[in-house]
Amino acid sequence: MHGSNRKTGPMTTAIHAGETPDTATGASAPAIHMSSTFISEDVSGFSAHDLTPESPYAYARWANPTVAMLEAKIAALQGAEECLCTASGMAAASAIFFTFLQKGDHAVVSDVSYAGVAELARDTLPRMGVDVSVVDMSNPENLARAIRPNTRLVHSESPANPIGRLSDLAAISKIAHDAGALHSTDATFASPLGQDAIGLGVDLVMHSTTKYIGGHGDAVGGAVAGRADLIRKLRLEASIHHGGILSPFNAWLIARGAATLPLRLKAHQAGAMAVAQWLEDQPSVTKVIYPGLPSHPQYDLAQKQMTNTSGMISFQVGGVEDGERIARDMIDKLKIVHYAVSLGHHRSLIFWMETAGLMKTSFRLEGAQTQSYRAFAGDGIFRLSVGLEDAEDIIADLDQVL
Ligand SMILES: *Cc1c(COP(=O)(O)O)cnc(C)c1O
């Protein structure tokens, strides 16, 4: 099923999709077109509303050849009809929310998600007159109960940042569609190759391309992939009107990274598996959450839904004091693993995330939802993005502090 819409294998797609050799110069590698405007061959002005895929380039906020190259590449990797690139992952999330929701609508969002998305959904959407329900989607029944007659959008995240909890994307798609709502998912942790979100019925798949797709920690960007009619609507509203476009330079960097995504993701998974297994044997580590390990509470779902479990591990070390002490030690002693936020880069990254703090600033959960979170995260977790260094070196580095 995975990648059923792809015309070539994933490695060929990652390298060639969107790229055509330059007929003017014969250049094999894609160019960076920094031009903000394009010479017009038509005397009549045209409105963004008249824009079609056949329209010539006019202005870079509408479309730019280098950004279009990356959009075609990500659409092909995700097995989607089209893709819109945005200035950041957050711009991708706000593009979805502010294009497909309006005053009086109801949206259901995952109770655990990237913190910025959590805050956007909890603080900004209600201010715009959208009712928001915050739901633990790891059990689809919770979603079914939250649906209302005016539910227009269901936004999931799997695996969910920062705890690695999964949601059944096919089950969520069905519930959303039965209710006449769109299902958008944040697939940043999995990348386009970790799960076939489109094949599982998702309408809009968003990514922070700052993470696995770019893969080298040197360019911030975002993307939304999905059906052509939905992406065209997004392009008009979010790109042309809201204006959060990706720069051609970043598009070029991200495309250069995307070309090796299939190879990198395999290596991330192999490295993460070795590190996760080692972590499970450490007496100071009290719990390891990695979807590739049989000990993951949703291992069966991971096996069913994911084609690559990528490089994201969460692990506990006991209480808050233990976590803070070890985090301090990491800042002082780690040589290979960088103590820093972000993820999906070739460099390994680790960051301590205390549960009480995140509950207060971002998630604001109560009762059963807090318990579900704590079942994965306890009082706090280290979020480890296993990079592409040799696993033995990552392990030796962590061994100094664990
Ligand atoms: C990083 C991240 C985002 C936000 O992306 P930016 O590119 O930093 O704006 C959104 N969702 C997830 C899951 C992320 O990890």
The ligand as a MOL file (V3000), in Angstrom:
LIG
                    3D

  0  0  0     0  0            999 V3000
M  V30 BEGIN CTAB
M  V30 COUNTS 15 15 0 0 0
M  V30 BEGIN ATOM
M  V30 1 C 9.1160 21.2130 14.8320 0
M  V30 2 C 7.7330 20.7810 14.6880 0
M  V30 3 C 6.7340 21.6560 14.2360 0
M  V30 4 C 7.0100 23.1080 13.9530 0
M  V30 5 O 7.8840 23.2560 12.8880 0
M  V30 6 P 8.8090 24.5530 12.6530 0
M  V30 7 O 9.4580 24.2520 11.3610 0
M  V30 8 O 9.7450 24.6200 13.8170 0
M  V30 9 O 7.8870 25.7290 12.6050 0
M  V30 10 C 5.4670 21.1670 14.0690 0
M  V30 11 N 5.1650 19.8870 14.3660 0
M  V30 12 C 6.0850 19.0190 14.8190 0
M  V30 13 C 5.6820 17.6140 15.1250 0
M  V30 14 C 7.3880 19.4300 15.0020 0
M  V30 15 O 8.3060 18.5740 15.4710 0
M  V30 END ATOM
M  V30 BEGIN BOND
M  V30 1 1 1 2
M  V30 2 1 2 3
M  V30 3 2 2 14
M  V30 4 1 3 4
M  V30 5 2 3 10
M  V30 6 1 4 5
M  V30 7 1 5 6
M  V30 8 2 6 7
M  V30 9 1 6 8
M  V30 10 1 6 9
M  V30 11 1 10 11
M  V30 12 2 11 12
M  V30 13 1 12 13
M  V30 14 1 12 14
M  V30 15 1 14 15
M  V30 END BOND
M  V30 END CTAB
M  END
